[in-house]
Amino acid sequence: MVKRLVYKRKDGRWAWNLTVNGEVVATDGGQGYENESDAKGMADRIINGEFSDAERKRRDTPPPGS
């Protein structure tokens, strides 16, 4: 079963995650959103495949600042 969860964090920001059979497979990355509609909107954009044509890259080292 696939579920999208949108929730308000303790710091007041909104977040989302996507689970498949209880395992988290995608999240907002921790930055959070100012309002619920932005969190829902981004989660839905991911779920609906809006970024399916994104360029795929691979690194052998972490990006700068990580």
mmCIF file of the N, C-alpha and C atoms, coordinates in Angstrom:
data_MODEL
# 
_entry.id   MODEL 
# 
loop_
_atom_site.group_PDB 
_atom_site.id 
_atom_site.type_symbol 
_atom_site.label_atom_id 
_atom_site.label_alt_id 
_atom_site.label_comp_id 
_atom_site.label_asym_id 
_atom_site.label_entity_id 
_atom_site.label_seq_id 
_atom_site.pdbx_PDB_ins_code 
_atom_site.Cartn_x 
_atom_site.Cartn_y 
_atom_site.Cartn_z 
_atom_site.occupancy 
_atom_site.B_iso_or_equiv 
_atom_site.pdbx_formal_charge 
_atom_site.auth_seq_id 
_atom_site.auth_comp_id 
_atom_site.auth_asym_id 
_atom_site.auth_atom_id 
_atom_site.pdbx_PDB_model_num 
ATOM 1   N N  . MET A 1 1  ? 0.837  -1.180 0.000   1.00 0.00 ? 1  MET A N  1 
ATOM 2   C CA . MET A 1 1  ? 0.000  0.000  0.000   1.00 0.00 ? 1  MET A CA 1 
ATOM 3   C C  . MET A 1 1  ? 0.886  1.249  0.000   1.00 0.00 ? 1  MET A C  1 
ATOM 4   N N  . VAL A 1 2  ? 0.545  2.205  -0.842  1.00 0.00 ? 2  VAL A N  1 
ATOM 5   C CA . VAL A 1 2  ? 1.286  3.463  -0.938  1.00 0.00 ? 2  VAL A CA 1 
ATOM 6   C C  . VAL A 1 2  ? 0.495  4.549  -0.227  1.00 0.00 ? 2  VAL A C  1 
ATOM 7   N N  . LYS A 1 3  ? 1.202  5.338  0.622   1.00 0.00 ? 3  LYS A N  1 
ATOM 8   C CA . LYS A 1 3  ? 0.541  6.427  1.355   1.00 0.00 ? 3  LYS A CA 1 
ATOM 9   C C  . LYS A 1 3  ? 1.379  7.693  1.301   1.00 0.00 ? 3  LYS A C  1 
ATOM 10  N N  . ARG A 1 4  ? 0.705  8.819  1.108   1.00 0.00 ? 4  ARG A N  1 
ATOM 11  C CA . ARG A 1 4  ? 1.322  10.138 1.229   1.00 0.00 ? 4  ARG A CA 1 
ATOM 12  C C  . ARG A 1 4  ? 0.844  10.731 2.538   1.00 0.00 ? 4  ARG A C  1 
ATOM 13  N N  . LEU A 1 5  ? 1.774  11.140 3.386   1.00 0.00 ? 5  LEU A N  1 
ATOM 14  C CA . LEU A 1 5  ? 1.430  11.746 4.667   1.00 0.00 ? 5  LEU A CA 1 
ATOM 15  C C  . LEU A 1 5  ? 1.934  13.178 4.682   1.00 0.00 ? 5  LEU A C  1 
ATOM 16  N N  . VAL A 1 6  ? 1.052  14.121 4.957   1.00 0.00 ? 6  VAL A N  1 
ATOM 17  C CA . VAL A 1 6  ? 1.409  15.525 5.147   1.00 0.00 ? 6  VAL A CA 1 
ATOM 18  C C  . VAL A 1 6  ? 1.144  15.830 6.612   1.00 0.00 ? 6  VAL A C  1 
ATOM 19  N N  . TYR A 1 7  ? 2.120  16.443 7.282   1.00 0.00 ? 7  TYR A N  1 
ATOM 20  C CA . TYR A 1 7  ? 1.967  16.675 8.719   1.00 0.00 ? 7  TYR A CA 1 
ATOM 21  C C  . TYR A 1 7  ? 2.662  17.964 9.147   1.00 0.00 ? 7  TYR A C  1 
ATOM 22  N N  . LYS A 1 8  ? 2.216  18.494 10.275  1.00 0.00 ? 8  LYS A N  1 
ATOM 23  C CA . LYS A 1 8  ? 2.813  19.701 10.845  1.00 0.00 ? 8  LYS A CA 1 
ATOM 24  C C  . LYS A 1 8  ? 3.852  19.286 11.869  1.00 0.00 ? 8  LYS A C  1 
ATOM 25  N N  . ARG A 1 9  ? 5.074  19.774 11.693  1.00 0.00 ? 9  ARG A N  1 
ATOM 26  C CA . ARG A 1 9  ? 6.170  19.429 12.591  1.00 0.00 ? 9  ARG A CA 1 
ATOM 27  C C  . ARG A 1 9  ? 6.096  20.259 13.873  1.00 0.00 ? 9  ARG A C  1 
ATOM 28  N N  . LYS A 1 10 ? 6.907  19.881 14.840  1.00 0.00 ? 10 LYS A N  1 
ATOM 29  C CA . LYS A 1 10 ? 6.947  20.608 16.119  1.00 0.00 ? 10 LYS A CA 1 
ATOM 30  C C  . LYS A 1 10 ? 7.382  22.056 15.955  1.00 0.00 ? 10 LYS A C  1 
ATOM 31  N N  . ASP A 1 11 ? 8.200  22.332 14.920  1.00 0.00 ? 11 ASP A N  1 
ATOM 32  C CA . ASP A 1 11 ? 8.662  23.704 14.692  1.00 0.00 ? 11 ASP A CA 1 
ATOM 33  C C  . ASP A 1 11 ? 7.644  24.548 13.919  1.00 0.00 ? 11 ASP A C  1 
ATOM 34  N N  . GLY A 1 12 ? 6.473  23.964 13.625  1.00 0.00 ? 12 GLY A N  1 
ATOM 35  C CA . GLY A 1 12 ? 5.404  24.700 12.945  1.00 0.00 ? 12 GLY A CA 1 
ATOM 36  C C  . GLY A 1 12 ? 5.446  24.614 11.432  1.00 0.00 ? 12 GLY A C  1 
ATOM 37  N N  . ARG A 1 13 ? 6.498  24.043 10.872  1.00 0.00 ? 13 ARG A N  1 
ATOM 38  C CA . ARG A 1 13 ? 6.582  23.892 9.415   1.00 0.00 ? 13 ARG A CA 1 
ATOM 39  C C  . ARG A 1 13 ? 5.885  22.601 9.000   1.00 0.00 ? 13 ARG A C  1 
ATOM 40  N N  . TRP A 1 14 ? 5.462  22.554 7.742   1.00 0.00 ? 14 TRP A N  1 
ATOM 41  C CA . TRP A 1 14 ? 4.772  21.389 7.199   1.00 0.00 ? 14 TRP A CA 1 
ATOM 42  C C  . TRP A 1 14 ? 5.759  20.499 6.462   1.00 0.00 ? 14 TRP A C  1 
ATOM 43  N N  . ALA A 1 15 ? 5.523  19.204 6.505   1.00 0.00 ? 15 ALA A N  1 
ATOM 44  C CA . ALA A 1 15 ? 6.398  18.235 5.856   1.00 0.00 ? 15 ALA A CA 1 
ATOM 45  C C  . ALA A 1 15 ? 5.541  17.136 5.227   1.00 0.00 ? 15 ALA A C  1 
ATOM 46  N N  . TRP A 1 16 ? 6.194  16.297 4.426   1.00 0.00 ? 16 TRP A N  1 
ATOM 47  C CA . TRP A 1 16 ? 5.488  15.173 3.817   1.00 0.00 ? 16 TRP A CA 1 
ATOM 48  C C  . TRP A 1 16 ? 6.436  13.998 3.681   1.00 0.00 ? 16 TRP A C  1 
ATOM 49  N N  . ASN A 1 17 ? 5.842  12.811 3.607   1.00 0.00 ? 17 ASN A N  1 
ATOM 50  C CA . ASN A 1 17 ? 6.605  11.630 3.232   1.00 0.00 ? 17 ASN A CA 1 
ATOM 51  C C  . ASN A 1 17 ? 5.704  10.680 2.466   1.00 0.00 ? 17 ASN A C  1 
ATOM 52  N N  . LEU A 1 18 ? 6.351  9.809  1.729   1.00 0.00 ? 18 LEU A N  1 
ATOM 53  C CA . LEU A 1 18 ? 5.663  8.808  0.927   1.00 0.00 ? 18 LEU A CA 1 
ATOM 54  C C  . LEU A 1 18 ? 6.156  7.449  1.404   1.00 0.00 ? 18 LEU A C  1 
ATOM 55  N N  . THR A 1 19 ? 5.222  6.578  1.740   1.00 0.00 ? 19 THR A N  1 
ATOM 56  C CA . THR A 1 19 ? 5.598  5.238  2.196   1.00 0.00 ? 19 THR A CA 1 
ATOM 57  C C  . THR A 1 19 ? 5.002  4.185  1.269   1.00 0.00 ? 19 THR A C  1 
ATOM 58  N N  . VAL A 1 20 ? 5.728  3.087  1.135   1.00 0.00 ? 20 VAL A N  1 
ATOM 59  C CA . VAL A 1 20 ? 5.260  1.922  0.393   1.00 0.00 ? 20 VAL A CA 1 
ATOM 60  C C  . VAL A 1 20 ? 5.383  0.741  1.342   1.00 0.00 ? 20 VAL A C  1 
ATOM 61  N N  . ASN A 1 21 ? 4.247  0.139  1.651   1.00 0.00 ? 21 ASN A N  1 
ATOM 62  C CA . ASN A 1 21 ? 4.218  -0.981 2.598   1.00 0.00 ? 21 ASN A CA 1 
ATOM 63  C C  . ASN A 1 21 ? 4.921  -0.630 3.906   1.00 0.00 ? 21 ASN A C  1 
ATOM 64  N N  . GLY A 1 22 ? 4.711  0.600  4.379   1.00 0.00 ? 22 GLY A N  1 
ATOM 65  C CA . GLY A 1 22 ? 5.254  1.034  5.657   1.00 0.00 ? 22 GLY A CA 1 
ATOM 66  C C  . GLY A 1 22 ? 6.689  1.531  5.622   1.00 0.00 ? 22 GLY A C  1 
ATOM 67  N N  . GLU A 1 23 ? 7.343  1.459  4.485   1.00 0.00 ? 23 GLU A N  1 
ATOM 68  C CA . GLU A 1 23 ? 8.733  1.907  4.341   1.00 0.00 ? 23 GLU A CA 1 
ATOM 69  C C  . GLU A 1 23 ? 8.757  3.284  3.673   1.00 0.00 ? 23 GLU A C  1 
ATOM 70  N N  . VAL A 1 24 ? 9.441  4.248  4.285   1.00 0.00 ? 24 VAL A N  1 
ATOM 71  C CA . VAL A 1 24 ? 9.548  5.580  3.690   1.00 0.00 ? 24 VAL A CA 1 
ATOM 72  C C  . VAL A 1 24 ? 10.428 5.496  2.448   1.00 0.00 ? 24 VAL A C  1 
ATOM 73  N N  . VAL A 1 25 ? 9.891  5.952  1.315   1.00 0.00 ? 25 VAL A N  1 
ATOM 74  C CA . VAL A 1 25 ? 10.644 5.935  0.064   1.00 0.00 ? 25 VAL A CA 1 
ATOM 75  C C  . VAL A 1 25 ? 10.954 7.343  -0.448  1.00 0.00 ? 25 VAL A C  1 
ATOM 76  N N  . ALA A 1 26 ? 10.281 8.368  0.079   1.00 0.00 ? 26 ALA A N  1 
ATOM 77  C CA . ALA A 1 26 ? 10.549 9.749  -0.310  1.00 0.00 ? 26 ALA A CA 1 
ATOM 78  C C  . ALA A 1 26 ? 10.082 10.676 0.803   1.00 0.00 ? 26 ALA A C  1 
ATOM 79  N N  . THR A 1 27 ? 10.808 11.794 0.972   1.00 0.00 ? 27 THR A N  1 
ATOM 80  C CA . THR A 1 27 ? 10.440 12.801 1.978   1.00 0.00 ? 27 THR A CA 1 
ATOM 81  C C  . THR A 1 27 ? 10.705 14.186 1.405   1.00 0.00 ? 27 THR A C  1 
ATOM 82  N N  . ASP A 1 28 ? 10.327 15.205 2.174   1.00 0.00 ? 28 ASP A N  1 
ATOM 83  C CA . ASP A 1 28 ? 10.587 16.574 1.748   1.00 0.00 ? 28 ASP A CA 1 
ATOM 84  C C  . ASP A 1 28 ? 12.052 16.949 1.933   1.00 0.00 ? 28 ASP A C  1 
ATOM 85  N N  . GLY A 1 29 ? 12.855 16.086 2.506   1.00 0.00 ? 29 GLY A N  1 
ATOM 86  C CA . GLY A 1 29 ? 14.277 16.360 2.673   1.00 0.00 ? 29 GLY A CA 1 
ATOM 87  C C  . GLY A 1 29 ? 14.610 17.136 3.934   1.00 0.00 ? 29 GLY A C  1 
ATOM 88  N N  . GLY A 1 30 ? 13.604 17.463 4.733   1.00 0.00 ? 30 GLY A N  1 
ATOM 89  C CA . GLY A 1 30 ? 13.846 18.116 6.009   1.00 0.00 ? 30 GLY A CA 1 
ATOM 90  C C  . GLY A 1 30 ? 13.682 19.624 6.018   1.00 0.00 ? 30 GLY A C  1 
ATOM 91  N N  . GLN A 1 31 ? 13.587 20.258 4.855   1.00 0.00 ? 31 GLN A N  1 
ATOM 92  C CA . GLN A 1 31 ? 13.477 21.710 4.844   1.00 0.00 ? 31 GLN A CA 1 
ATOM 93  C C  . GLN A 1 31 ? 12.111 22.183 5.324   1.00 0.00 ? 31 GLN A C  1 
ATOM 94  N N  . GLY A 1 32 ? 11.071 21.401 5.100   1.00 0.00 ? 32 GLY A N  1 
ATOM 95  C CA . GLY A 1 32 ? 9.726  21.779 5.509   1.00 0.00 ? 32 GLY A CA 1 
ATOM 96  C C  . GLY A 1 32 ? 9.161  22.895 4.654   1.00 0.00 ? 32 GLY A C  1 
ATOM 97  N N  . TYR A 1 33 ? 7.896  23.190 4.864   1.00 0.00 ? 33 TYR A N  1 
ATOM 98  C CA . TYR A 1 33 ? 7.173  24.203 4.098   1.00 0.00 ? 33 TYR A CA 1 
ATOM 99  C C  . TYR A 1 33 ? 6.422  25.119 5.046   1.00 0.00 ? 33 TYR A C  1 
ATOM 100 N N  . GLU A 1 34 ? 6.245  26.353 4.613   1.00 0.00 ? 34 GLU A N  1 
ATOM 101 C CA . GLU A 1 34 ? 5.540  27.341 5.433   1.00 0.00 ? 34 GLU A CA 1 
ATOM 102 C C  . GLU A 1 34 ? 4.072  26.989 5.633   1.00 0.00 ? 34 GLU A C  1 
ATOM 103 N N  . ASN A 1 35 ? 3.458  26.373 4.626   1.00 0.00 ? 35 ASN A N  1 
ATOM 104 C CA . ASN A 1 35 ? 2.034  26.072 4.764   1.00 0.00 ? 35 ASN A CA 1 
ATOM 105 C C  . ASN A 1 35 ? 1.715  24.678 4.229   1.00 0.00 ? 35 ASN A C  1 
ATOM 106 N N  . GLU A 1 36 ? 0.593  24.169 4.651   1.00 0.00 ? 36 GLU A N  1 
ATOM 107 C CA . GLU A 1 36 ? 0.156  22.823 4.300   1.00 0.00 ? 36 GLU A CA 1 
ATOM 108 C C  . GLU A 1 36 ? -0.016 22.651 2.793   1.00 0.00 ? 36 GLU A C  1 
ATOM 109 N N  . SER A 1 37 ? -0.569 23.646 2.132   1.00 0.00 ? 37 SER A N  1 
ATOM 110 C CA . SER A 1 37 ? -0.838 23.501 0.696   1.00 0.00 ? 37 SER A CA 1 
ATOM 111 C C  . SER A 1 37 ? 0.446  23.367 -0.109  1.00 0.00 ? 37 SER A C  1 
ATOM 112 N N  . ASP A 1 38 ? 1.530  24.042 0.296   1.00 0.00 ? 38 ASP A N  1 
ATOM 113 C CA . ASP A 1 38 ? 2.800  23.894 -0.408  1.00 0.00 ? 38 ASP A CA 1 
ATOM 114 C C  . ASP A 1 38 ? 3.364  22.481 -0.226  1.00 0.00 ? 38 ASP A C  1 
ATOM 115 N N  . ALA A 1 39 ? 3.255  21.941 0.985   1.00 0.00 ? 39 ALA A N  1 
ATOM 116 C CA . ALA A 1 39 ? 3.733  20.575 1.243   1.00 0.00 ? 39 ALA A CA 1 
ATOM 117 C C  . ALA A 1 39 ? 2.923  19.568 0.425   1.00 0.00 ? 39 ALA A C  1 
ATOM 118 N N  . LYS A 1 40 ? 1.613  19.702 0.447   1.00 0.00 ? 40 LYS A N  1 
ATOM 119 C CA . LYS A 1 40 ? 0.759  18.809 -0.344  1.00 0.00 ? 40 LYS A CA 1 
ATOM 120 C C  . LYS A 1 40 ? 1.072  18.926 -1.829  1.00 0.00 ? 40 LYS A C  1 
ATOM 121 N N  . GLY A 1 41 ? 1.230  20.162 -2.284  1.00 0.00 ? 41 GLY A N  1 
ATOM 122 C CA . GLY A 1 41 ? 1.484  20.401 -3.699  1.00 0.00 ? 41 GLY A CA 1 
ATOM 123 C C  . GLY A 1 41 ? 2.765  19.745 -4.172  1.00 0.00 ? 41 GLY A C  1 
ATOM 124 N N  . MET A 1 42 ? 3.840  19.885 -3.404  1.00 0.00 ? 42 MET A N  1 
ATOM 125 C CA . MET A 1 42 ? 5.105  19.279 -3.822  1.00 0.00 ? 42 MET A CA 1 
ATOM 126 C C  . MET A 1 42 ? 5.026  17.760 -3.780  1.00 0.00 ? 42 MET A C  1 
ATOM 127 N N  . ALA A 1 43 ? 4.431  17.206 -2.738  1.00 0.00 ? 43 ALA A N  1 
ATOM 128 C CA . ALA A 1 43 ? 4.272  15.749 -2.664  1.00 0.00 ? 43 ALA A CA 1 
ATOM 129 C C  . ALA A 1 43 ? 3.483  15.244 -3.872  1.00 0.00 ? 43 ALA A C  1 
ATOM 130 N N  . ASP A 1 44 ? 2.415  15.929 -4.215  1.00 0.00 ? 44 ASP A N  1 
ATOM 131 C CA . ASP A 1 44 ? 1.597  15.512 -5.356  1.00 0.00 ? 44 ASP A CA 1 
ATOM 132 C C  . ASP A 1 44 ? 2.363  15.629 -6.677  1.00 0.00 ? 44 ASP A C  1 
ATOM 133 N N  . ARG A 1 45 ? 3.188  16.674 -6.801  1.00 0.00 ? 45 ARG A N  1 
ATOM 134 C CA . ARG A 1 45 ? 3.988  16.819 -8.014  1.00 0.00 ? 45 ARG A CA 1 
ATOM 135 C C  . ARG A 1 45 ? 4.945  15.640 -8.170  1.00 0.00 ? 45 ARG A C  1 
ATOM 136 N N  . ILE A 1 46 ? 5.550  15.209 -7.067  1.00 0.00 ? 46 ILE A N  1 
ATOM 137 C CA . ILE A 1 46 ? 6.458  14.057 -7.093  1.00 0.00 ? 46 ILE A CA 1 
ATOM 138 C C  . ILE A 1 46 ? 5.679  12.795 -7.458  1.00 0.00 ? 46 ILE A C  1 
ATOM 139 N N  . ILE A 1 47 ? 4.571  12.566 -6.767  1.00 0.00 ? 47 ILE A N  1 
ATOM 140 C CA . ILE A 1 47 ? 3.762  11.364 -6.989  1.00 0.00 ? 47 ILE A CA 1 
ATOM 141 C C  . ILE A 1 47 ? 3.249  11.301 -8.425  1.00 0.00 ? 47 ILE A C  1 
ATOM 142 N N  . ASN A 1 48 ? 2.865  12.427 -8.969  1.00 0.00 ? 48 ASN A N  1 
ATOM 143 C CA . ASN A 1 48 ? 2.289  12.460 -10.316 1.00 0.00 ? 48 ASN A CA 1 
ATOM 144 C C  . ASN A 1 48 ? 3.340  12.433 -11.422 1.00 0.00 ? 48 ASN A C  1 
ATOM 145 N N  . GLY A 1 49 ? 4.613  12.388 -11.056 1.00 0.00 ? 49 GLY A N  1 
ATOM 146 C CA . GLY A 1 49 ? 5.669  12.243 -12.048 1.00 0.00 ? 49 GLY A CA 1 
ATOM 147 C C  . GLY A 1 49 ? 6.063  13.506 -12.781 1.00 0.00 ? 49 GLY A C  1 
ATOM 148 N N  . GLU A 1 50 ? 5.782  14.668 -12.207 1.00 0.00 ? 50 GLU A N  1 
ATOM 149 C CA . GLU A 1 50 ? 6.095  15.917 -12.885 1.00 0.00 ? 50 GLU A CA 1 
ATOM 150 C C  . GLU A 1 50 ? 7.581  16.046 -13.235 1.00 0.00 ? 50 GLU A C  1 
ATOM 151 N N  . PHE A 1 51 ? 8.438  15.404 -12.454 1.00 0.00 ? 51 PHE A N  1 
ATOM 152 C CA . PHE A 1 51 ? 9.879  15.531 -12.668 1.00 0.00 ? 51 PHE A CA 1 
ATOM 153 C C  . PHE A 1 51 ? 10.476 14.272 -13.293 1.00 0.00 ? 51 PHE A C  1 
ATOM 154 N N  . SER A 1 52 ? 9.653  13.472 -13.945 1.00 0.00 ? 52 SER A N  1 
ATOM 155 C CA . SER A 1 52 ? 10.123 12.205 -14.504 1.00 0.00 ? 52 SER A CA 1 
ATOM 156 C C  . SER A 1 52 ? 11.163 12.379 -15.612 1.00 0.00 ? 52 SER A C  1 
ATOM 157 N N  . ASP A 1 53 ? 11.241 13.568 -16.201 1.00 0.00 ? 53 ASP A N  1 
ATOM 158 C CA . ASP A 1 53 ? 12.227 13.799 -17.252 1.00 0.00 ? 53 ASP A CA 1 
ATOM 159 C C  . ASP A 1 53 ? 13.500 14.459 -16.723 1.00 0.00 ? 53 ASP A C  1 
ATOM 160 N N  . ALA A 1 54 ? 13.682 14.460 -15.414 1.00 0.00 ? 54 ALA A N  1 
ATOM 161 C CA . ALA A 1 54 ? 14.863 15.075 -14.810 1.00 0.00 ? 54 ALA A CA 1 
ATOM 162 C C  . ALA A 1 54 ? 16.139 14.386 -15.277 1.00 0.00 ? 54 ALA A C  1 
ATOM 163 N N  . GLU A 1 55 ? 17.187 15.165 -15.415 1.00 0.00 ? 55 GLU A N  1 
ATOM 164 C CA . GLU A 1 55 ? 18.487 14.603 -15.767 1.00 0.00 ? 55 GLU A CA 1 
ATOM 165 C C  . GLU A 1 55 ? 18.974 13.736 -14.610 1.00 0.00 ? 55 GLU A C  1 
ATOM 166 N N  . ARG A 1 56 ? 19.442 12.550 -14.934 1.00 0.00 ? 56 ARG A N  1 
ATOM 167 C CA . ARG A 1 56 ? 19.943 11.634 -13.910 1.00 0.00 ? 56 ARG A CA 1 
ATOM 168 C C  . ARG A 1 56 ? 21.453 11.715 -13.856 1.00 0.00 ? 56 ARG A C  1 
ATOM 169 N N  . LYS A 1 57 ? 21.979 11.954 -12.663 1.00 0.00 ? 57 LYS A N  1 
ATOM 170 C CA . LYS A 1 57 ? 23.420 12.055 -12.470 1.00 0.00 ? 57 LYS A CA 1 
ATOM 171 C C  . LYS A 1 57 ? 23.844 11.174 -11.316 1.00 0.00 ? 57 LYS A C  1 
ATOM 172 N N  . ARG A 1 58 ? 25.136 10.868 -11.261 1.00 0.00 ? 58 ARG A N  1 
ATOM 173 C CA . ARG A 1 58 ? 25.692 10.069 -10.181 1.00 0.00 ? 58 ARG A CA 1 
ATOM 174 C C  . ARG A 1 58 ? 27.020 10.688 -9.774  1.00 0.00 ? 58 ARG A C  1 
ATOM 175 N N  . ARG A 1 59 ? 27.286 10.712 -8.466  1.00 0.00 ? 59 ARG A N  1 
ATOM 176 C CA . ARG A 1 59 ? 28.550 11.228 -7.936  1.00 0.00 ? 59 ARG A CA 1 
ATOM 177 C C  . ARG A 1 59 ? 29.209 10.142 -7.112  1.00 0.00 ? 59 ARG A C  1 
ATOM 178 N N  . ASP A 1 60 ? 30.522 10.138 -7.084  1.00 0.00 ? 60 ASP A N  1 
ATOM 179 C CA . ASP A 1 60 ? 31.259 9.235  -6.210  1.00 0.00 ? 60 ASP A CA 1 
ATOM 180 C C  . ASP A 1 60 ? 31.580 9.894  -4.870  1.00 0.00 ? 60 ASP A C  1 
ATOM 181 N N  . THR A 1 61 ? 31.347 11.197 -4.777  1.00 0.00 ? 61 THR A N  1 
ATOM 182 C CA . THR A 1 61 ? 31.595 11.932 -3.538  1.00 0.00 ? 61 THR A CA 1 
ATOM 183 C C  . THR A 1 61 ? 30.369 12.768 -3.223  1.00 0.00 ? 61 THR A C  1 
ATOM 184 N N  . PRO A 1 62 ? 30.181 13.145 -1.935  1.00 0.00 ? 62 PRO A N  1 
ATOM 185 C CA . PRO A 1 62 ? 29.033 13.976 -1.578  1.00 0.00 ? 62 PRO A CA 1 
ATOM 186 C C  . PRO A 1 62 ? 29.121 15.345 -2.246  1.00 0.00 ? 62 PRO A C  1 
ATOM 187 N N  . PRO A 1 63 ? 27.989 15.971 -2.505  1.00 0.00 ? 63 PRO A N  1 
ATOM 188 C CA . PRO A 1 63 ? 28.017 17.324 -3.060  1.00 0.00 ? 63 PRO A CA 1 
ATOM 189 C C  . PRO A 1 63 ? 28.644 18.291 -2.060  1.00 0.00 ? 63 PRO A C  1 
ATOM 190 N N  . PRO A 1 64 ? 29.205 19.396 -2.528  1.00 0.00 ? 64 PRO A N  1 
ATOM 191 C CA . PRO A 1 64 ? 29.782 20.386 -1.617  1.00 0.00 ? 64 PRO A CA 1 
ATOM 192 C C  . PRO A 1 64 ? 28.764 20.842 -0.580  1.00 0.00 ? 64 PRO A C  1 
ATOM 193 N N  . GLY A 1 65 ? 29.215 20.997 0.638   1.00 0.00 ? 65 GLY A N  1 
ATOM 194 C CA . GLY A 1 65 ? 28.339 21.449 1.719   1.00 0.00 ? 65 GLY A CA 1 
ATOM 195 C C  . GLY A 1 65 ? 27.590 20.336 2.409   1.00 0.00 ? 65 GLY A C  1 
ATOM 196 N N  . SER A 1 66 ? 27.821 19.092 2.040   1.00 0.00 ? 66 SER A N  1 
ATOM 197 C CA . SER A 1 66 ? 27.118 17.971 2.669   1.00 0.00 ? 66 SER A CA 1 
ATOM 198 C C  . SER A 1 66 ? 27.869 17.455 3.871   1.00 0.00 ? 66 SER A C  1 
# 
